[in-house]
Amino acid sequence: MDAYINAGLTTFDMADIYGPAEDIFGAFSSQLKTRKGEEALKGIQGLTKWVPHPGPMSRNVVEKAIQQSLKRMRVKSLDCLQFHWWDYSDKRYLEALGHLSDLQQEGVIRELALTNFDTKRLEEITGKGIRISSNQVQYSLIDRRPMVKMAQFCDSQGIQLLAYGTLGGGLISEKYLGAAEPRGQGELKTASLSKYKNMINMWGGWGLFQELLGSLDSVARSQHCTIVNVAIKYILDMPAVGGVIVGSRLGVPGAEHIQENLKSFEVNLSANDISKIESVLSRSKDLIAVIGDCGDEYRN
């Protein structure tokens, strides 16, 4: 994690359900404090999520969950708590958010955020006077659902979108340009690859995806960068987008991609570049009609 911080990549995304992610962040924070002092901790941010099973959402239940994250991350307050809810028919998500808002007022949570909430529920929540700073949603060249309704509402409310899945689990890269369509677990070896391959299937299929990669490659060559850089910058430039979350494999040599990812900030997509990309995107299916709004893939 030192390598990322030294390069200026100082924000780490995790969740209570992401295995030992919070513990890893906590151990690193503790080591960083020992090596460089308390002041060094001000230079990093830990974004975590609370993903409860629907059930009673009393103050005690909510506070217990937050205290668990505080303990695992070894911090006195959470930089950002992103709340997820599985079942909109169970309105107790409003109770939970009310308690989380109270904890924010008490200084236990700095930024109260959401993850995978749709526009309708986001409007409902903010209408209750609950201050939301961001909503983390799937957002990529393949999945542009956030730009249909979500982005406009977020822009009007000062809410930022944190985009994940921007590289389709690695499928949106040179590695798959001109490649035969991967099928089955033998070729789609991670849950992430399987998930985003399914998104490609719903979006328009492998043939159209190859056309997209070809247009991205053409733009990348003219920009002296990579397909990854173009895919990231396209989303970063979208209204209301506050950041893009790119997955990495800590400690795996060659899997960090730090310098490549940083190069994305240097890319300036021209109107012609965007037109070239969107000429392919215009022939894809409407994922709002196929899946629903942001996050509905987790609830249908």
Summary of the structure (lengths in Angstrom):
residues: 300
radius of gyration: 19.7
end to end distance: 36.3
largest distance: 56.4
contacts: 930
relative contact order: 0.11
helix: 51%
strand: 12%
